[in-house]
């Protein structure tokens, strides 16, 4: 039996290494059905699956740990607590729950949503005596604290409801899958630095029956502690099984100057595996600005990823971009800018149809996106059969757009074709894990709750800003903001930020 740990520092090709080893096993005669590849997130699992399918076929055990557990304990989809099941619980209990992505600075407007979040966090941390949640201070992870009495009451009602209906939530699936063998000979675990204690316990329960286990990740990038992530799991695995250690030593992303800055954060990370890796041959650039407006305009015409620590800063950054006519995408969100540009495309296409269609009376702009932004209803011209006037109307005549939007979109139209793919992307640092860009702009600011708890969470904060800096392929630009720590604390010698 072989146990291995592969550490993949930023941009060193960890996924490529996994696929390379995967192909080696297949070439040696191992059936793809006997190889499992699991990951912390669905997106990471899908990336590995897509890459694997490019060169060979994949077995059934490629996905998230939860999907493995679901298959092992032979559940039906109707037994899984999803949003539909939660609505059923809400109707019966009077609570109001939903599956919601949270950050540690999330403020829960309803205490029951907070209790539900704490319930799941307790399970991921292997806390099954609910009274220990408040005794151990786990409730201080988020801005809300609720009441211990209210939390215990919620746990009682929720557990009884699940038991009565034979329902399983995601943590129940993991807990029960510990008693089942994973029927593979080789197991890859990707993004292992973000696994929770419960997920690690499940992995350990599978290991005795598996010939080869390869754990992949980077403990320097373990940034999901608020969500139950256990950042010591990889180190404990290598010590427990006397695992072989491989460090991928060449980054194909991080330039020299960013490498020099980012590695200064290692001293704040506490217990970690020392990993030496080399940056790319590029020098790159690093600049600090006091305001976004100081950044040269040409930067925003290139591949840009703007990162912020807390979601409260997204509104401020959006306002700057929109006031300066910069198109952008927000990672994981649909945005009105793209809808408006799509409406422009649809109007241009509609005008072409008006000019060429024989039965013009049947032509009505029925595209939902276009109708949403129309301020002039073309049907008024149908009464007089004055169709030429429709052809004379430009998209800026008929759509509800600001002057800045009109100016910006007109610059991006070439021969009646709208370029609807902005080069500027906005993302929280957590959502940008695995992402990269030629130019990274880091808004160096902390929200009040994060700032208040900065020293208590120093190790994790160092890892979060390390992840942010190492997204840059060429240039790293920092904009100083309220309670900033990247420049003043991590690079400046350890002065605690002023609140």
C-alpha positions in Angstrom: 0.0 0.0 0.0 1.2 3.4 -0.9 0.4 6.8 0.7 1.5 10.0 -1.0 1.0 13.8 -0.4 1.5 16.1 -3.3 1.8 19.8 -2.4 1.0 22.2 -5.2 2.0 25.8 -4.5 0.2 28.5 -6.6 0.4 27.9 -10.4 2.6 24.7 -10.2 0.2 22.5 -12.2 -1.4 20.4 -9.5 -4.3 19.3 -11.7 -1.9 18.5 -14.5 0.0 16.3 -12.1 -3.1 14.5 -10.9 -4.1 13.7 -14.5 -0.6 12.6 -15.3 -0.6 10.1 -12.5 -4.2 9.1 -13.3 -3.0 8.2 -16.9 0.0 6.3 -15.5 -2.3 4.1 -13.4 -4.5 3.4 -16.5 -1.5 2.6 -18.6 -0.3 0.2 -16.0 -3.6 -1.8 -16.3 -5.8 -0.3 -13.6 -9.4 0.0 -14.7 -10.8 3.6 -14.6 -13.6 2.2 -12.5 -11.1 1.3 -9.8 -9.8 4.9 -9.6 -11.5 7.5 -7.5 -10.9 11.3 -7.8 -12.7 13.4 -5.2 -12.5 17.1 -4.5 -13.7 19.6 -2.0 -15.8 21.6 -4.5 -17.9 20.6 -7.4 -16.1 23.1 -9.7 -12.7 21.5 -8.9 -14.1 18.0 -9.4 -15.5 19.1 -12.8 -12.2 20.5 -13.8 -10.4 17.3 -13.1 -13.1 15.3 -14.8 -13.0 17.4 -17.9 -9.2 17.1 -18.1 -9.3 13.4 -17.5 -11.9 12.9 -20.3 -9.6 14.7 -22.8 -7.2 11.8 -22.8 -9.0 8.8 -21.4 -12.3 7.7 -19.9 -13.2 8.3 -16.3 -14.8 5.9 -13.8 -18.0 6.5 -11.8 -16.1 7.8 -8.7 -15.0 11.2 -9.9 -16.8 14.1 -8.1 -17.2 15.6 -4.7 -16.8 13.7 -1.4 -20.6 14.3 -0.9 -21.4 12.6 -4.2 -19.3 9.6 -3.2 -21.1 9.4 0.1 -24.5 9.7 -1.6 -23.7 6.7 -3.8 -22.2 4.6 -1.0 -25.2 4.8 1.3 -27.6 4.2 -1.6 -29.9 7.2 -1.0 -32.6 8.4 -3.3 -32.6 12.1 -4.3 -35.9 12.5 -2.5 -34.2 11.8 0.8 -31.6 14.5 0.5 -32.3 17.8 2.3 -32.2 20.3 -0.5 -34.1 23.6 -0.9 -37.3 21.8 -1.6 -37.0 19.7 1.6 -36.1 22.8 3.6 -39.2 24.5 2.4 -41.2 21.5 3.7 -39.4 21.9 7.0 -40.1 25.7 7.1 -43.8 25.0 6.5 -44.0 22.5 9.3 -41.8 24.2 11.9 -42.2 28.0 11.3 -38.5 28.4 10.7 -37.2 30.0 7.5 -34.2 28.2 6.2 -32.4 27.9 2.8 -29.0 26.8 1.5 -27.1 30.0 1.5 -23.4 30.7 0.8 -22.0 32.6 3.7 -18.8 34.4 4.7 -17.6 35.0 8.2 -18.8 38.6 8.0 -22.3 37.6 6.9 -25.0 39.2 9.0 -28.0 36.9 9.4 -31.2 38.9 9.5 -32.9 35.9 11.0 -31.6 34.0 13.9 -32.9 30.7 12.5 -30.6 31.0 9.5 -27.7 31.6 11.9 -28.7 28.5 13.9 -28.8 26.4 10.8 -25.4 27.6 9.8 -24.0 26.8 13.2 -25.7 23.4 13.2 -23.8 22.5 10.1 -20.5 24.0 11.3 -20.8 21.9 14.4 -21.2 18.7 12.5 -18.2 19.5 10.2 -16.1 20.0 13.3 -17.3 16.7 14.8 -19.2 18.4 17.5 -22.3 16.3 18.2 -23.1 17.6 21.7 -24.8 20.8 20.7 -24.1 22.5 24.1 -20.4 22.4 23.2 -21.0 24.9 20.4 -21.4 27.8 22.8 -18.9 26.4 25.4 -16.2 26.2 22.8 -17.0 29.7 21.3 -17.8 28.3 17.8 -20.8 30.7 17.7 -18.3 33.6 17.5 -17.3 32.6 14.0 -19.9 34.9 12.5 -21.2 38.4 13.4 -24.4 37.0 14.9 -24.3 35.1 18.2 -27.9 34.3 18.8 -28.9 32.6 22.0 -27.8 29.1 23.3 -31.4 28.3 24.2 -32.7 29.2 20.7 -29.9 27.2 19.1 -30.5 24.1 21.2 -34.3 24.3 20.5 -33.6 24.6 16.7 -31.3 21.5 16.8 -34.0 19.5 18.6 -36.7 20.4 16.1 -34.5 19.9 13.0 -33.1 16.5 14.1 -36.6 15.2 14.9 -37.9 16.3 11.5 -35.1 14.5 9.7 -35.5 11.4 11.7 -39.3 11.3 11.2 -39.0 11.6 7.4 -35.8 9.5 6.9 -34.1 12.6 5.5 -30.3 13.1 5.2 -28.5 16.4 5.0 -25.0 16.6 3.5 -23.3 16.0 6.8 -25.5 13.0 7.6 -24.4 11.5 4.3 -20.7 11.9 5.2 -21.2 10.5 8.7 -23.1 7.4 7.5 -20.6 6.7 4.6 -17.9 6.1 7.2 -19.3 2.6 7.6 -19.0 1.8 3.9 -16.0 0.8 1.9 -15.1 2.9 -1.1 -14.8 0.3 -4.0 -11.6 1.6 -5.6 -8.0 0.6 -5.7 -6.6 4.1 -6.1 -7.9 7.3 -4.6 -6.9 10.9 -5.4 -8.2 13.6 -3.0 -7.8 17.1 -4.5 -8.0 20.5 -2.7 -7.4 18.5 0.6 -6.4 21.6 2.5 -10.0 22.7 2.6 -11.5 19.4 4.0 -13.4 19.6 7.2 -12.7 17.3 10.2 -15.7 15.2 9.3 -14.5 14.8 5.7 -11.0 13.8 6.9 -12.6 11.2 9.2 -14.5 9.8 6.2 -11.3 9.7 4.1 -9.5 7.9 7.0 -12.3 5.3 7.2 -11.8 4.5 3.6 -8.0 4.3 3.5 -7.5 0.8 5.0 -9.1 -0.9 2.0 -7.5 1.2 -0.7 -4.1 0.3 -2.2 -2.9 3.7 -3.2 -4.1 7.1 -1.7 -2.8 10.4 -3.1 -3.6 13.6 -1.1 -3.2 16.8 -3.1 -3.4 20.4 -2.1 -1.5 23.3 -0.4 -1.9 24.0 3.3 -0.7 27.6 2.6 -4.0 28.1 0.7 -6.4 26.7 3.3 -8.8 29.6 3.6 -12.2 28.0 4.5 -11.8 27.7 8.3 -15.1 29.7 8.8 -16.8 27.0 6.8 -15.3 24.1 8.8 -12.0 23.7 6.9 -9.3 21.9 8.9 -6.0 23.3 7.7 -3.8 20.8 9.6 -5.3 17.7 7.9 -2.6 17.3 5.2 0.2 17.5 7.8 -1.6 15.0 10.0 -2.1 12.6 7.1 1.5 12.6 6.1 2.6 12.0 9.7 0.0 9.3 10.4 0.8 7.2 7.3 4.4 8.2 6.9 3.5 9.3 3.4 5.8 10.1 0.6 6.0 13.9 0.0 6.2 15.6 -3.4 6.4 19.3 -3.7 5.7 20.7 -7.2 8.6 23.1 -7.5 8.0 25.3 -10.6 5.2 27.9 -10.7 3.9 28.6 -14.2 1.9 31.6 -13.0 3.6 33.7 -10.2 6.1 36.3 -11.4 9.3 37.0 -9.4 8.2 40.2 -7.7 4.8 38.8 -6.6 6.6 35.6 -5.4 8.9 37.7 -3.2 6.1 39.6 -1.7 3.7 36.7 -1.2 6.2 34.4 0.5 6.7 37.0 3.2 3.3 36.0 4.4 4.6 32.5 5.3 6.0 33.6 8.6 2.4 34.4 9.8 0.9 31.1 8.9 1.8 29.1 11.9 2.5 25.3 11.6 2.9 24.5 7.9 4.8 22.3 5.5 7.8 24.2 4.1 7.6 24.2 0.4 10.3 25.6 -1.9 9.1 26.5 -5.4 10.4 28.8 -8.1 8.5 31.7 -9.7 8.3 32.2 -13.5 11.1 34.0 -15.4 9.0 37.2 -15.6 9.8 40.0 -13.2 6.3 41.4 -13.1 5.3 44.7 -11.6 4.0 45.8 -8.2 2.4 49.1 -7.4 0.4 50.6 -4.6 -2.4 53.2 -5.1 -4.4 55.1 -2.6 -7.5 55.2 -4.9 -8.8 53.2 -7.8 -8.9 56.4 -9.9 -5.0 56.5 -9.8 -4.7 53.2 -11.7 -3.9 53.9 -15.4 -7.0 53.5 -17.6 -5.2 51.2 -20.0 -5.0 48.6 -17.2 -8.7 48.1 -17.3 -8.6 47.3 -21.1 -6.5 44.2 -20.3 -7.2 41.0 -18.4 -8.0 42.2 -14.9 -9.1 40.4 -11.7 -10.2 42.8 -8.9 -10.2 41.1 -5.5 -11.8 42.2 -2.3 -11.7 40.6 1.2 -15.3 41.3 2.2 -18.4 41.5 0.1 -19.3 44.9 1.6 -16.6 46.4 -0.7 -18.2 45.1 -3.9 -20.7 48.0 -4.1 -17.9 50.6 -3.9 -15.8 49.0 -6.6 -18.8 48.5 -8.9 -19.6 52.2 -8.5 -16.1 53.2 -9.5 -16.1 51.0 -12.6 -19.6 52.0 -13.8 -18.9 55.7 -13.3 -15.8 55.3 -15.5 -17.5 53.3 -18.1 -15.6 50.1 -17.4 -17.4 46.9 -18.3 -17.0 44.0 -15.8 -18.2 40.6 -14.8 -18.8 39.5 -11.2 -17.6 35.9 -10.7 -20.6 33.6 -10.1 -23.2 36.3 -10.8 -25.3 37.4 -13.7 -24.9 41.1 -14.2 -27.1 43.7 -15.7 -24.3 45.0 -17.9 -24.3 41.8 -19.9 -28.1 41.8 -20.1 -28.1 45.3 -21.5 -25.4 44.5 -24.1 -27.4 41.4 -25.1 -30.5 43.6 -25.5 -28.4 45.8 -27.9 -27.5 42.8 -29.9 -31.1 41.7 -30.1 -32.3 45.2 -31.2 -29.7 45.3 -34.0 -30.9 41.8 -35.1 -34.5 43.0 -34.9 -33.8 45.9 -37.2 -32.3 43.6 -39.8 -35.5 41.5 -39.7 -37.7 44.6 -40.2 -35.7 45.5 -43.3 -35.9 42.0 -44.9 -39.1 40.4 -43.6 -42.0 40.5 -46.1 -44.8 40.3 -43.5 -43.7 43.1 -41.3 -46.9 43.2 -39.2 -46.0 39.9 -37.5 -42.7 41.2 -36.4 -42.6 42.1 -32.7 -39.4 42.1 -30.5 -40.3 39.1 -28.3 -36.9 38.5 -26.8 -37.3 38.8 -23.0 -33.9 40.6 -22.5 -34.8 43.2 -25.2 -38.3 43.8 -23.8 -36.9 44.3 -20.4 -35.0 47.5 -21.4 -37.2 48.9 -24.2 -38.4 52.5 -23.4 -40.1 52.9 -26.8 -42.7 50.4 -28.0 -42.2 49.8 -31.7 -45.8 48.6 -32.1 -46.9 52.3 -32.2 -45.5 52.5 -35.7 -47.6 49.5 -36.8 -50.8 51.5 -36.8 -49.5 53.8 -39.6 -47.5 51.0 -41.3 -44.5 53.3 -40.9 -42.0 50.5 -40.6 -39.1 52.6 -42.0 -39.2 54.6 -38.7 -38.3 51.4 -36.9 -35.3 51.0 -39.1 -34.2 54.5 -38.3 -34.3 53.9 -34.5 -30.9 53.1 -33.0 -30.5 51.0 -29.9 -29.6 54.1 -27.8 -33.0 55.6 -28.9 -35.1 52.7 -27.7 -33.3 51.2 -24.7 -33.2 52.5 -21.1 -29.5 53.3 -20.8 -27.5 55.9 -19.0 -25.3 58.3 -21.0 -22.2 56.6 -19.6 -23.5 53.2 -20.7 -24.3 54.5 -24.2 -20.8 55.9 -24.5 -19.2 52.7 -23.2 -21.2 50.3 -25.4 -20.8 52.4 -28.5 -17.0 51.9 -28.2 -17.5 48.2 -28.1 -19.6 47.8 -31.2 -17.9 47.0 -34.5 -20.0 46.6 -37.6 -23.2 46.0 -35.6 -21.5 43.3 -33.5 -21.3 43.9 -29.7 -18.4 42.5 -27.8 -20.1 41.2 -24.6 -17.1 39.7 -22.9 -15.6 42.2 -20.5 -12.0 41.7 -19.6 -12.4 43.0 -16.0 -13.7 40.6 -13.4 -14.7 41.2 -9.8 -14.5 38.5 -7.1 -14.1 38.0 -3.4 -10.7 36.4 -2.6 -12.5 33.2 -1.5 -14.4 32.9 -4.8 -11.2 33.5 -6.8 -9.5 30.3 -5.5 -8.0 28.6 -8.6 -8.5 31.7 -10.7 -5.8 33.9 -12.3 -5.3 37.0 -14.4 -2.6 39.0 -16.1 -3.3 41.9 -13.8 -4.6 41.5 -10.2 -5.9 44.5 -8.4 -6.2 43.8 -4.7 -8.4 46.1 -2.6 -6.5 46.1 0.7 -9.4 46.6 3.1 -11.1 44.7 5.9 -14.7 44.9 7.0 -15.4 45.8 10.6 -16.0 42.3 11.9 -13.0 40.8 10.0 -10.8 43.7 11.3 -12.0 43.2 14.9 -11.0 39.5 14.7 -7.9 40.0 12.7 -5.3 39.0 15.3 -7.4 36.0 16.5 -7.5 34.7 12.9 -4.0 35.9 11.9 -2.9 32.6 10.3 -6.0 32.3 8.1 -5.9 36.0 7.1 -2.2 35.5 6.0 -3.3 32.6 3.8 -6.3 34.5 2.4 -4.0 37.4 1.2 -1.4 34.9 0.0 -4.1 33.4 -2.2 -5.0 36.9 -3.4 -1.5 37.9 -4.4 -0.7 34.7 -6.2 -3.5 35.0 -8.6 -1.4 37.5 -10.7 0.4 36.2 -13.8 2.1 39.5 -14.5 1.3 42.5 -12.3 0.0 43.0 -8.8 -1.6 46.3 -8.0 -2.8 47.2 -4.5 -5.4 49.9 -3.7 -5.2 50.9 0.0 -8.5 50.9 1.8 -10.0 51.0 5.3 -8.3 48.7 7.9 -5.8 47.5 5.2 -3.4 44.7 6.3 -1.6 43.5 3.2 0.7 46.5 3.0 0.7 47.9 6.5 0.8 44.6 8.5 2.0 41.7 6.4 4.5 43.6 4.3 5.1 46.5 6.8 6.4 44.7 9.8 3.3 43.7 11.8 1.5 46.9 12.9 -2.0 46.0 13.9 -4.5 47.8 11.7 -6.4 50.7 13.2 -10.2 50.3 13.4 
